[in-house]
């Protein structure tokens, strides 16, 4: 019995001597125990996964990142909503909804640069045409008023009708972009028309 106790005590002493780290902080010693296998597999697996993820998505750019997938889904949803809107009557609400669609604003900007900058300049500050960035508009303050002007034109002011060239969808996207310009107050042509309370 006493031999067994001595043997047990000796084993414990040897074990502590092997596993206690030499350093000590505030009277606390650290045991150098072997980590469980499941923990080691999890650690090495995470490291391998992180390396493969970096190679596939950031280095080789084989797949799309989650953010890109999200943006693609949002763009498709916006386009589907816009397709549904095209067949419905144009309203202030439907035109203002385009302002919240980044892809449509970008598309409208491209059309604006292609067809409108000659008269309104790059930032909409006005040249031959009026300044679109101030709070004073010539032909009405509502998005539908602007839609009518872009669609039908104003022959007396030299504004052509763009409906045939841009089509209904193009007119709406341009109007959506122009609505993002209002109240940006870019220095340019002097105000013309009536003040609008946007």
C-alpha positions as CSV (number, residue, x, y, z in Angstrom):
1,X,0.0,0.0,0.0
2,X,2.7,2.4,1.0
3,X,4.8,1.3,-2.1
4,X,1.8,2.1,-4.3
5,X,1.4,5.6,-2.7
6,X,5.1,6.3,-3.1
7,X,5.0,5.2,-6.7
8,X,1.9,7.3,-7.4
9,X,3.5,10.3,-5.7
10,X,6.7,9.9,-7.7
11,X,4.7,9.7,-11.0
12,X,2.8,12.9,-10.2
13,X,6.0,14.7,-9.3
14,X,7.6,13.6,-12.6
15,X,4.5,14.6,-14.5
16,X,4.5,18.1,-13.0
17,X,8.2,18.5,-13.6
18,X,7.6,17.7,-17.3
19,X,4.6,19.7,-18.0
20,X,4.9,22.9,-15.9
21,X,6.4,25.8,-17.9
22,X,9.5,27.5,-16.4
23,X,8.0,31.0,-16.5
24,X,5.8,32.4,-13.8
25,X,3.6,35.5,-13.7
26,X,2.1,36.7,-10.4
27,X,2.7,33.4,-8.8
28,X,0.9,31.6,-11.6
29,X,2.5,28.8,-13.6
30,X,1.4,27.5,-17.0
31,X,1.0,23.8,-17.8
32,X,2.3,22.7,-21.2
33,X,-0.4,20.2,-21.9
34,X,-0.9,18.7,-25.3
35,X,-3.9,20.2,-27.1
36,X,-6.8,17.8,-28.0
37,X,-6.6,16.4,-31.5
38,X,-10.0,17.9,-32.5
39,X,-8.7,21.4,-31.6
40,X,-5.5,20.8,-33.7
41,X,-7.5,19.6,-36.7
42,X,-9.8,22.6,-36.4
43,X,-6.8,25.0,-36.3
44,X,-5.0,23.4,-39.2
45,X,-8.2,23.1,-41.2
46,X,-8.9,26.8,-40.6
47,X,-5.5,27.8,-41.8
48,X,-5.7,25.6,-45.0
49,X,-9.2,27.0,-45.7
50,X,-8.0,30.6,-45.2
51,X,-5.1,30.0,-47.6
52,X,-7.3,28.4,-50.3
53,X,-9.9,31.2,-49.9
54,X,-7.3,33.8,-50.4
55,X,-5.9,32.0,-53.5
56,X,-9.2,31.4,-55.1
57,X,-11.0,34.7,-54.4
58,X,-8.2,37.3,-54.1
59,X,-5.2,36.0,-56.0
60,X,-6.5,33.9,-58.9
61,X,-10.0,35.7,-58.8
62,X,-11.7,32.5,-59.8
63,X,-14.9,33.0,-57.9
64,X,-17.0,36.0,-56.8
65,X,-16.8,37.4,-53.3
66,X,-20.0,37.4,-51.3
67,X,-20.2,41.2,-51.7
68,X,-20.1,40.9,-55.5
69,X,-22.8,38.2,-55.4
70,X,-24.9,40.5,-53.3
71,X,-24.4,43.5,-55.6
72,X,-25.3,41.2,-58.6
73,X,-28.5,40.0,-56.9
74,X,-29.5,43.6,-56.0
75,X,-28.8,44.8,-59.6
76,X,-30.9,41.9,-61.0
77,X,-33.7,42.8,-58.5
78,X,-33.5,46.5,-59.6
79,X,-33.7,45.5,-63.2
80,X,-36.7,43.2,-62.7
81,X,-38.5,46.0,-60.8
82,X,-37.6,48.5,-63.5
83,X,-39.0,46.1,-66.2
84,X,-42.3,45.9,-64.2
85,X,-42.3,49.7,-63.9
86,X,-41.9,50.3,-67.7
87,X,-45.3,48.9,-68.4
88,X,-47.0,51.0,-65.7
89,X,-47.8,54.8,-66.0
90,X,-44.9,57.0,-65.0
91,X,-45.4,58.6,-61.6
92,X,-43.4,60.8,-59.3
93,X,-42.9,57.7,-57.1
94,X,-41.7,55.4,-59.9
95,X,-39.2,58.0,-61.1
96,X,-37.9,58.7,-57.6
97,X,-37.5,55.0,-57.1
98,X,-34.8,55.1,-59.8
99,X,-32.8,57.4,-57.6
100,X,-32.4,54.5,-55.1
101,X,-31.1,52.1,-57.8
102,X,-27.3,52.6,-58.2
103,X,-27.2,50.7,-61.5
104,X,-30.0,52.9,-63.0
105,X,-28.3,56.1,-61.8
106,X,-25.1,55.0,-63.4
107,X,-26.9,54.1,-66.6
108,X,-28.7,57.5,-66.5
109,X,-25.4,59.3,-66.0
110,X,-23.9,57.6,-69.1
111,X,-26.9,58.7,-71.2
112,X,-26.7,62.2,-69.7
113,X,-23.0,62.4,-70.6
114,X,-23.7,61.2,-74.1
115,X,-26.7,63.3,-75.0
116,X,-27.2,66.2,-72.5
117,X,-23.8,67.7,-71.6
118,X,-23.7,69.9,-74.7
119,X,-26.4,72.0,-73.2
120,X,-26.3,71.3,-69.5
121,X,-22.6,70.6,-69.1
122,X,-21.0,67.7,-67.2
123,X,-22.3,68.4,-63.7
124,X,-25.7,69.8,-64.9
125,X,-24.6,73.3,-64.1
126,X,-26.2,74.7,-67.3
127,X,-24.8,76.3,-70.5
128,X,-27.4,76.7,-73.2
129,X,-29.9,74.7,-71.1
130,X,-30.7,75.7,-67.5
131,X,-28.8,74.8,-64.4
132,X,-30.2,71.5,-63.1
133,X,-28.5,71.6,-59.8
134,X,-30.2,74.6,-58.2
135,X,-33.6,74.8,-56.5
136,X,-35.1,76.8,-59.3
137,X,-36.6,74.9,-62.3
138,X,-38.1,76.3,-65.5
139,X,-40.8,73.8,-66.4
140,X,-42.2,72.5,-63.1
141,X,-40.7,70.9,-59.9
142,X,-42.1,67.4,-60.1
143,X,-40.2,64.4,-61.6
144,X,-43.1,63.9,-64.0
145,X,-42.7,67.5,-65.2
146,X,-39.0,66.7,-66.0
147,X,-40.1,63.4,-67.7
148,X,-42.5,65.3,-69.9
149,X,-39.8,67.8,-70.9
150,X,-37.2,65.1,-71.7
151,X,-39.8,63.0,-73.6
152,X,-41.5,65.8,-75.6
153,X,-38.9,68.6,-75.6
154,X,-39.5,72.3,-75.7
155,X,-39.0,73.5,-79.2
156,X,-39.2,77.2,-78.3
157,X,-36.2,76.8,-76.0
158,X,-34.2,74.5,-78.3
159,X,-34.8,71.4,-76.2
160,X,-35.3,68.4,-78.5
161,X,-37.6,65.5,-77.8
162,X,-35.5,62.5,-76.7
163,X,-38.2,59.9,-76.5
164,X,-37.6,58.4,-80.0
165,X,-33.8,58.4,-79.4
166,X,-33.7,57.1,-75.9
167,X,-36.9,55.1,-75.7
168,X,-39.2,55.1,-72.6
169,X,-36.7,53.3,-70.5
170,X,-33.8,55.6,-71.4
171,X,-35.9,58.7,-70.7
172,X,-36.8,57.3,-67.2
173,X,-33.2,56.5,-66.4
174,X,-32.0,60.0,-67.5
175,X,-34.7,61.6,-65.3
176,X,-33.7,59.4,-62.4
177,X,-30.1,60.6,-62.8
178,X,-31.1,64.3,-63.1
179,X,-33.2,64.0,-59.9
180,X,-29.9,63.1,-58.1
181,X,-28.4,66.4,-59.3
182,X,-31.1,68.7,-57.7
183,X,-30.0,70.8,-54.8
184,X,-26.3,69.9,-55.3
185,X,-25.9,73.7,-56.2
186,X,-23.0,73.5,-58.6
187,X,-21.9,77.0,-59.6
188,X,-23.0,77.6,-63.2
189,X,-25.7,79.3,-65.1
190,X,-27.9,81.8,-63.2
191,X,-31.2,80.4,-61.8
192,X,-34.1,80.5,-64.2
193,X,-37.8,79.7,-63.5
194,X,-39.6,79.2,-60.2
195,X,-38.2,78.1,-56.9
196,X,-39.1,74.5,-56.0
197,X,-39.5,73.1,-52.5
198,X,-38.0,69.6,-52.9
